[in-house]
Amino acid sequence: MGDRTSRRKVTIREVAERAQVSISTVSHAFSGVRPISQATRDRVFAAAGELGYDPNPSARSLRTGRSGLVGLVLRPRYAVAHTRDRAETFNRLVGSVATEMLRRKVGLIHVPDLDDPATAGVPMDGCLVAHPYGGDGVLTELLRRNVPVVTIEEDPERPALPWAVRLDYTTAVTALLDHLAAQGADRIALLTGSEDNAWNRRPRETHETWCAEHGRSARTALLSESLSDAGAAGRIRRMLAGRRRPDAVVVATSDFAAIVTQVADELGLRVPDDLMVAALTDSEHSRRSHPPITAMDLSHEHLAAAGVDLMLARLAGAPTPDEPVVVAPDLRLRASTRRAGADDGDGRPRGPR
């Protein structure tokens, strides 16, 4: 048995079967990032020794020709440009992916552009594609090259891709809309970005569905991520100065949500009494605004951990999952949407906070 396995790559699945545990338990035994019993750990190590399994990716690469590196492609064009909240948002994701890889002793390489000859041939055993666009061309090219891919957030044109971690926008956005309605909002406007990704698409779809179910007109508009603060303020001012202005505004980026509160103040509108404000990202802009802004945290630390787990399982030969892994965003209710005497939808009155 030992002679046969020395001439081929032993998979993590074989170790799991020999030790009679799950693949994830084998991974955790070697990485140490999840607690398991000493008896189980000993059983895994014994099975690995019997089969000749080497969990060290660098050592494996010498025998298999694999690089021991995983690539990371960050797709949003404005992820590292323009405003601090986007830098904070995506720094959390990239930093969390790097930390998870470090814990597992796997190399990570950032791939800025697959079309650039300088980076197109980057050696990588697999690639994480974060926040892809609909029908994403980079994802298409990686699949064409047969590179093992895991997406962190779904390609909205390919929601059935199984090697993916996606955010449950529907539940979070529905909860936000229910909260606004419970606080007395009657005319809720949603301002999404123009980037064609799940973060913009899914909340817009959820808002339209929610409005139809509640007999309301869906008030939606685009507020492009490329706009300057002054450009965004101009569009927001025209909306709030209109005759049928909304009484609640949900804005994709938290920096633009903070601008909504500033423009409202200039127009003599009180937040939250005259206008409630919420954001689909959470950052210093939302936390430090006056009043603090209700926001949907994208749980990037959980996205990163789930994405790395999925990638390492795929590289170890795990079976294709039946469906994507789902992570729940964290809805953080703050003073910008809490009216005195109203409730959060659970029947309990809330005072100003």
C-alpha angles and dihedrals in degrees: 000000000000091000093053095047092049089066096053140037114274111218129221087240091063090051090049091050093048092048092040093233136112123276090246090055090056090049092049092047091060099035097043092212095120126046116249130165120271090238091056092045091052090050091052093048091048092051091047091051093050092051097041093241115169114197093190107105094200093054091045092053091063090059101034104034090242118139099223087228132117120203126223122205116188106200111188109101092216097044094110101021141078109005140038095232091062090047089050093047096051095035086061091053098044092043092049092050090049092049093049091050091048091053089054094045093240124136120243126202126187113227109201100180131006090195092059109093089216092063104021092088097047107147110241135152092212140351135229112212111198123206097347123197124245107285087001113209094209091053090048091052093048091050090049089054090049091239109160103249134193118184121215097211119007131277096240090217091054105039092152095064101123099205093072144103114214137183121243096232093160095065095042097045092044089053090050093050091047089051093051091048091049088053090056103264112155103167109044116181122197118205110191129180123256097239109112100232137116092265090064100030103047098050090048091051091046092049092051092049093047093050092049091050091050096044095248134131112251108238107198134157139166122251103183119225087226094066120112118235089257092050092049091047091053093054093044091049092054090051095048094044092054124110094246098039118170120256091212130033126194111195126192099223123045093222090061090044088057088052089054090059091048093050091045089054091050089053093048094252116143120223118248099001097059099017132018118208131199136167135213091221131047124221143131087291092063098035096049098038120114104269100019110252126239106241144177111236110211094217092230093171090059092043090053095048092048092046094050091046090052094047094050091046090052093049089048091057101258116166118264109272119243092234141354122286110255124216122190119228115228113244109209113196114207140168096282090075102029115097120192112260094013125108135226094245096276096091095255116121118236128206125206114294 
